[in-house]
Amino acid sequence: MASLLERPLRAAILAAADNATVQRAVSRYGMRLGARRFVAGERAEDFLDVTQSLNRDGFCVACGILGEGVKDATEAEDATEQYCAMLRTFAQRGMDANVAFKLTHVGLDIDPNLAYENAARIAQTARDGGNTMRLDMEQSRYVDATLATYRRLCGRFDNVGFVMQSYLYRSVDDLTSMLPLQPNVRLVKGAYLEPPDVAYSSKSDVDANYMRLAEIALTNPGYTAIATHDPKIVDAVEAIIKRERLPLRGRFEFQLLYGIGAPLAQRLVRNGYRVRLAVPYGNYWFPYLMRRLAERPANLAFFLKGALGRS
Ligand SMILES: Cc1cc2nc3c(=O)[nH]c(=O)nc-3n(C[C@H](O)[C@H](O)[C@H](O)COP(=O)(O)OP(=O)(O)OC[C@H]3O[C@@H](n4cnc5c(N)ncnc54)[C@H](O)[C@@H]3O)c2cc1C
């Protein structure tokens, strides 16, 4: 979350994420100049190479194929098939990796039922390989549909998860209402630009709400993914884990984004925790990159330095 001074810059970067001209300019050179820090590459083979090496270092992986806001059913179908193919590859090669995807990538903007059917296909393929999948959480306008889809999937599958964002006022109520399902939830702070009537804007409020959600999730049955690069949150969560005497495996894991917080991730693996890195790949990396730059506007300086140094 950005500090007071960083907030306007954060808003400007996130607004640029929707700007076609910026997108064209950055997409031309971005992968070469700096996107590769956060993205495994544009091809599935790039992703599989990175994942194999991370598995060797003791990390498990969440595969994200970059894409969102799909408006065409064939494209949604194609994304679904790519996720299924990736899950089959994980099973064939014995890789420690699952998938996480956005419902708008598999058709939510076209028809919620299409998105559900595609998500169910991915869940079935994951289950056939003894694996899991997770629905990412997008902008607040998608929360109701995403939670409804998660509930529907839970009626048929026990290998699916979802995400709660601590910047949203509603999240404590949403998580509480999910408790009877013994949910598999990933907790995040939230990566989008949200108005003050739906989301906290100060880091201290977002962090305090994150800890409220962590307390609820970790003290009730289910599985919790603590997804953050914030060492203070990690310390506070470790205190809950010790207090509740939670086993190292089976109740929770830590998650970080590929390219961010490597020393923290390594420390957590050394301490015996299960640590999953979310590794994205694909051509459509521009909005993902913009969200990573917005989270820490200092990243913009590195990115621009790369651009100026090489042009
Ligand atoms: C595995 C995973 C999955 C996620 N899935 C979703 C999702 O489905 N929906 C969603 O809205 N959001 C998602 N996010 C993003 C999340 O909401 C935050 O935007 C992001 O994690 C930054 O918040 P933070 O918890 O690291 O805390 P912050 O308070 O933002 O940062 C804490 C510290 O982490 C480091 N840091 C944070 N971000 C960066 C960065 N970009 N570059 C360099 N250093 C950084 C800095 O040292 C910073 O001081 C996900 C995050 C993770 C780790």
The ligand as an ORCA input file, in Angstrom:
! r2SCAN-3c Opt
* xyz 0 1
  C       0.470    -14.531     -4.038
  C      -0.284    -13.255     -4.215
  C      -1.495    -13.257     -4.881
  C      -2.224    -12.067     -5.019
  N      -3.471    -12.115     -5.580
  C      -4.223    -10.991     -5.599
  C      -5.581    -11.026     -6.022
  O      -6.136    -12.072     -6.383
  N      -6.271     -9.847     -6.025
  C      -5.712     -8.666     -5.617
  O      -6.399     -7.638     -5.606
  N      -4.429     -8.609     -5.216
  C      -3.663     -9.733     -5.206
  N      -2.369     -9.667     -4.770
  C      -1.698     -8.340     -4.600
  C      -1.952     -7.764     -3.240
  O      -3.294     -7.350     -3.136
  C      -1.037     -6.544     -2.969
  O      -1.280     -5.571     -3.933
  C       0.436     -6.875     -2.979
  O       0.686     -8.129     -2.408
  C       1.232     -5.805     -2.190
  O       0.829     -5.820     -0.872
  P       1.710     -6.407      0.331
  O       0.856     -7.349      1.089
  O       2.980     -6.953     -0.144
  O       1.905     -5.167      1.299
  P       2.428     -3.682      1.066
  O       2.124     -2.953      2.332
  O       1.942     -3.124     -0.224
  O       3.981     -3.884      0.937
  C       4.791     -4.367      2.000
  C       6.229     -4.383      1.514
  O       6.357     -5.380      0.475
  C       7.220     -4.911     -0.550
  N       6.448     -4.792     -1.796
  C       5.095     -4.821     -1.922
  N       4.745     -4.741     -3.225
  C       5.891     -4.622     -3.912
  C       6.191     -4.483     -5.286
  N       5.240     -4.446     -6.228
  N       7.502     -4.377     -5.642
  C       8.478     -4.427     -4.721
  N       8.255     -4.563     -3.395
  C       6.981     -4.649     -3.003
  C       7.741     -3.559     -0.097
  O       8.946     -3.792      0.593
  C       6.676     -3.079      0.846
  O       7.164     -2.172      1.792
  C      -1.658    -10.847     -4.557
  C      -0.453    -10.852     -3.868
  C       0.224    -12.028     -3.672
  C       1.502    -12.006     -2.879
*
